[in-house]
Amino acid sequence: MVNSQNPLLESANMPMRSNRTSIVGKNIKNRDIYLNQLIAFKDTEPVKVVTGIRRCGKSTLLKLMQAYLLNSGVEQNQIISINFESLEFQDMSYKDLYNYVKSKIEPTKIESTKIESSGIKSTKKTYLFFDELQRIDRWEDAINSFRVDFDCDIYITGSNAYLLSSEYSTYLSGRYVEVKMYPLSFKEFVDFQDYSIEEYKSPLGDLKKRAVSANGGSVELGDLFAAYMRYGGMPAICDIALESGFNQSSAMTLLDGIYSTVVVRDILEREKRRGQRQITDADLLRKIIMFLADNIGNNTSLNSMCNTLSSEKLLDSSDSNSYESRARGAKPATQTVSAYVSALKESYMFYDVKRFDIKGKDYLRTLGKYYIVDIGLRNYLLGFRDRDRGHALENVVFFELLRRGYDVAVGKIDNLEVDFVATSASEKLYIQVTESMMDESVRERELKPLRKIQNNYEKLVITLSKALDDDYDGIRVENIVDWLLK
């Protein structure tokens, strides 16, 4: 448990390191895993689209990319940046947006023409940055016009998945690349507090790791991981820690603000958007959020969700859509719950995972799982206390796999389950996640499904506690902190 006496809480006023970028007088932490993806597609035709839950760092990423451009020789007048959360731009139409950008680009084009007429070739490109573009109706028409009419490189962000739904992405004709952004990984969480990792010899002579601050102080990685599991990885959490140390009150205030913004702006307001089923019942929405948060890592179906919520009297017949259903006192329509769950997935608050039949090599339609994008948000919703730690660890591993570029499914082999089947272009992993491998019955439970898989792909058990052995018949066992820091 983290408390105010923990050394990690005393990290304010540390000197800045080279992993920060100075932007308008502020030192901003780099998010290299995402920035490098944008840089790789710089000056290419595809529109760069950064997606992810609100407050995970998308706006900052655009600023980091702009700083990179300026440091690479791009001039300030080549960059046009608009944040549609600003009152200055909130009432813009797509035509207003086009005309605004055109008015900014035209003087640059005239200047380039003058340079070319003097015999010097001009190759100036305009870089367009649009933050929370989904707030503009028919934004896709403006983006396509920019691509056709101007020599430009376009970067946009969105906090709702409908930005790239089939209806909208069709307008881009497949000419976009998506950068999926998440809250901080544990490795970033450590780095954001200006700690570096060093190895040292324990009194018993074995090698261990610890986090060392710029001023020479050190903290055990287990304490940092406890803070991560408690408060989550929203970047602003680390800002609070650097300024005044972690405390539950500040974390609650921050997470409440993030939760409220997601629910109001990205879900309840979606009824104003074209083609979206109306989400109007805030009470029903919160009940479903609480259910999903409490059941991360459990096999879940829409029917089971309706049944459970109804049996616990969290839903009643008045939630049903039809008069006939209400007259019968039936449980709420599955379609209603489905619409609310879809809204939660579109806001990037929850992610669903399908089951994969390892022997049949096919995806199953039933009993998938849900995970919440940030474990701190779960603790905010359900309370800051140790609960269901095994599934909480699963949640952390799931999102780390996504960050590393894997497609992730839940594995089924006969009547047994493998927590994750992680696949990339070059490899496949079968992963079990457990709090401890010390108990023999738990150890056999975790190893049994992996032993049944008859192929040569890597099989791994990730655990919080130190295992008795790090290899069981070719199945590796690794501490979760070590795995996350790789």
N, C-alpha and C positions, 0 to 999 in steps of 0.2 A: 504494500500500500504506500502511496506517495503522500508525504506530509510536508509541512512548511520547513522542516529542518533538513530535508533532503538537499544535498549539494547542487543537484540539477536545478533547483528553484532559485539559486543565487547567481544566475548567469547574466544579469543586467550589466550594462556598461562595458561589454567586452569590445576589444578593438576589432575593426572589420578585417575580413580576410579577402583573398582574391576571388572567392566564390560569390561575390556580390558585384552588382553593376550599379554605377551611380547614374540616377535618372532624376533630373530636376532637383538636385540637391539631396536626394534620398538614396540610400544604399539598399538596393533590392536584391534579394537572393536569386541566383540563377536556377532555372528549372531545365537543366541540360537535356534530360531525356526527351523533353518536348521541343525545346528550342532547336535542338539538332535536327529534328524532323522538319521543322519549318525551313531551316537553312538549306536542307537537302533539296527542297523544292523551290528555292528562291529563283525568280526569273524564269519559271516554267509556266506553261499555259494553265494547268489546273488551278482552280480556286482553292485556297487553303482554308479549311473549315475546322475550327477548334470547338469541340463539344465537351460538355461536362456539367455537373451540378453547379449551381451558383456558389460563389466564394471559394472555388477550388483553385483559382489562380489564372483564369483565362485572360482577363483584362491585363494583368501583370505580364503575362506571356507576350501579348501584343506589344507592350511597352519595351520588353526585352528585345524583341525582334526589331523594333524601330531603333533602339540603341545600337544593335548590331549593324544595321544598315548605315547609320551615321558614322560609326567607327570604321566602316568599310569604304567610306568615300562618297556615299550618297548625300546629297544636299538636303537641307531641311525643307526647301520648297518643293521637293519631289515627293514628300510624304503628306498624305491627307488622312487624318484620323478623326473618326466620329464615334462617340459613345451615345447610343440611343437611350440610355438611362438618364441622360442629362435633359433637363427641361428645355434647353435650347433646341433640341432635335426631336422631342417626343411627338410633336404633332406633324412631323414631316410625312408627306406622301411619297410614293416611289418616284413620281415625276419631280417633286421638290428635290429629292435626293439626287436625281440625275442632273438637274439644272445647277444645284449647288456644287457638285463635283466638277461639272463642266466649266463653271465660272472660275474654279481654282486651277484647272488644268490649262485652259486657253492661254493665259499669260505666259505659262511655262513653254507652251508650244510656239508662241510668237517669238519668245527669246531664243528657242532652239533654232527657229527658222533664220533669225538674224545671224546666229553663229554659223549655220551652214552656208549662208550666202557669202560669208567672209572666207569660205574655203576650208573651214574646220568642220569635220564631221561631228554631228551631235547625236549621241545615243541615249539621251536622258529618258528614263522610264519613270512613270509615276507609280508610287506604292500606296495602295488604298487599304485602310484598316477600318473595319466596321464592327463595333462591339455591341452585342445583343441585337443583331440585325432582325431577328424574328419579330420584333415589335413593329416593323414596317410592313404594311399590307402590300402584297405583290412585289416584295423586295427582289424576287428572282428576275423580274423584268428589267429592273435597274442594273443588276449585276451582269446580265447578258448583254445589255447595251454598252456597259463599260468595256466588256471584253471585245465587242465588235468595233466600237468607235475610237478607243484610245489604246495607246501602248502602255499597259498597266499590269501590275502584279497585285492580286487581290487576296486579302486575309480577312476572314470573318469569324465571329464567335457566336455561339448560341447555347442557351441553357435549357433547351427543350428539343427532344429528338424529332419532333415533327418538322423541324427545320430541314431535315434530310429525309423526310418521308417520301414515299414514291411520288406523291402528288407534286412535291416541290423539286426534288432532285431531277425529275424528268426535264425541267426547264434548263438545267445545267448540262443536259445531254451526257451525263457521266463524266464531265470535265471538272471533277473536284477530287481532292484528297482529304480524308478526314483524319484529324489528330485527336485521339480520344484522351481527354485529360481527367485525372483523378486527384483526390486529396493526397497529401504527402505520403510517400512510402515511409517505412520506419527509417531507412537509410537517409532520406531527405529530412525527416523529423530530427534526427541527430545532427545533421549538417546545418539545419536552419537555426540551431541554437549554438552554432559556432564551436561544436565539438569535432574532434578528429579521433579516429580509432587507432589505438596502439596496442601492440602485444607486449606482455611482460611475463616474467617467471614468478610463479607463486612460490611460497616457502617450501612447498613439496617438490618444486622443480618442474612442474608441468606448465605449458604455455597457456596463458589466458589473455583476454582482451578487455580493454576498458576505454571509456571515453575521456579525452583530455581536452580541457578548454584552452583558449589562447593565453590565459594568464597562468597556466600551469596546473590548475586544479583538475581533479579527476573525479569521475563518478562511475559506479558500476553500470554496465549495460542493462542488467536486470532491472535497475531502478528506472532507467530511461524507458525501457519497454513497458514497465508497469504504468508509467505516465501516458505512453502512447495508447495502451489498451484502455485507459481510463478516459482520456480527453480527446482521443482521435487525432486525425491528421489535417484538419483544416489549417491552412497557412496562418490565419489570424491567431490561432491558439499559440503558435510559437512566438508571434509578435507580443502577445500578452506576457509570455514567460520571460522574454528578454527584457521587457520593461519593468515588470513588477513581480515576476515569479508566478508559478501556477497557483491558482486557487479555484475552488469549486464554484464560488459565486460568479467570478468573472467568466469562467468557462460556460456556466449555465446561461448567462446573459448573451454571450456570443452565439452559442448554439441555438438559443431561442430565436434570435434574430435571423439566423440562417434558415431555420425551420419555417418560421413565419413567412419569410420572403418567398421560399419555394412554394409553400402551400397557396399563398395569395396570388402571386404573380404568374406562376407557371402552371397552376392547376385550377384554382377557382376562377381565374380570369380567362381561362381557355374557352369558355362559352362564347366569348366575343370573336373568336377566330373561326375562319371558314372551315366547314366540314368536320368540326369537332363535336362529339356528343357532349351535351351540357353537364358540367360537374357543379352542382348547386348546393348539395347538402354537406356543409362543413362538418357536422357532427358525425355523419356516416363516414366521411373521408378519414377523420381522426381515428375512428374505431378500426378501420381497415389498416391504417398505418400502425397502430398499436399491435394489432394481430400479427402483421408481417414482421415487425421489429422483434416481437416475442418469439417468433417461430423461424428465425433465420436458421438455415441448415436442416430444417425438417422437411420431409416430403409433403408437399402441399398441392391441393387442387382447388379450383374455384368452388366446386361443390362442397368440399370439406370445409372450406373457409366459411361459406354460407351456413352450413350446418352447425359449425362450432360457434359462430357469432350468434346465431339464433338460440342455440341451447343455453348459452350464457346470458341470454336476454340482452345482448348488445345490439341486436337487430330485432325489429318487430314487423308485423304485417304492414304497417303504414309505410315501410320503406319500399314495398313492392310497387311495380309500375302500373299494373293493370287493376281495374276495378274488381274483376273476377277473382284475382289472386288475393286481394285484400279481403273480399267477402269470405273466402275459404280460410283466411288466416294463414296463408302459405308463407314459406320463407321467401325473402326477397329474391327477385329474379337473378339468375346467374349472370345474365347480360349486364345488369346494373353493377354488380360487384366487378365484373370484367372491365367495364368502362372506367371505374375508379382505379383499379389496379393498373390498367394501361396508362392512365394519367400519371401515376406514380413512377412507372418505368420511363415514361417520356420525359419526366423531370429529372431523371438520373438519380432519384433517391433510392430506388430499389432496382436490382438486376435479377432476372430470372435465369435459371440454369436447367437445361434439359437433361434427361437421363439418356445414357448410351448403352446399348446392349453390346458388351465386349465380344461375346461369342458370335452373335448375329450380325455384328458390325452395322447397326442401324440405330437411329434415334427413336426413342419411345415418346408417345404423346402424353402420357400420364405421369403424375406424381413427380414433377420437377421440384426445384428448390428456389428460394429467394434469399438474397443477401443485401444488406444495407450498405450504402456507399461509404459511410464513415461510422466507425464503431463508437465515436464520441456522440454522434447523433442518437444512436441506440441508447446509450447511457443517459442522455438527456431525457429521452422519452420514457424509459423504464426505471430510471433511478440509478445513481452512482453506487452500485454495490456489486460484489462478486456474484455472478449468476451465469449458469450455463457456459462456463469458460471454454469448454470444448468447441462449441459452435461459434463462440466469439473468435477463437483462434482460427477456425475454418474460414470465417469471414475475412480475416486479415490475409490468409494465404490465398484465397480466391482472388482478391483484388491485386495482390502482388503478381499473380500469374497473368492477369490481364495487362498489368503494366509492362511485363516482360514480353508481351506480344503473343501469348498463347490463346488458342480457342479452348474453352473449358467446358466440360460436361461432367455429370455425375455418372460413374460407372456402375453397371449391373452385370454380375456374372453369376449365373444360376440364381440362387435365392440370397446371394450376398451383395454387398455394396462396396464400391471403392469411392472414397470421398471425391476425388477429382481425376479425370482423364484430361491431361493437358497436351494439346497438339500444336506444333508449329510446322513451318515448311521443312525444317531439318530434323525434328525430333519429336518423340512422344514420351510422356511421363505418366506413371500411375502413382498417385499420392494418397496416403492416409495421413490424417491430422488427429493427434490425440494429446491430451494434457500430460500424460505420463505413460511410460512403458515399463515401470517398475513392477507392477502387479502382473503375475503370470497369466491370469485369465484375460486381462486387458491386452497384454502383449499378443496372445494367441488370436484374440478377436481381430486385432488390427492386421496381423500378418496373414491370416487365413485367406482372405479374398485375393491378396497379392500373389500368394503361392499357387492359386488356381489359374492364374493367367499364364498361358503357355506361349510366351514369345520372349524375345530378348531385349525389349525396351526397358528402360530404367524404371525401377520400382523403389519408392522412397517413403519412409515414415518420418513426418515432421512432428517433433514433440517439444513441449515446454521444459520438461525436466531432463536431466542427464540420463541417458539410457545405460543399462548394464553393459551393452555391447553396441558397436556401431555398424554391425553387419550380421544379418541372419539369412544364411543361404543365398547371398547375393542381393538381399534387400537392404539398402542403406537406411540408417537411422541418423537423423540430423537435428540438432537443436534449432528451434525456430528463429532465435536471435541471430545465430550464425548464418542461417539460410537467407534471412532477410537482408543481411549486410553484404551479401555477395554482389 
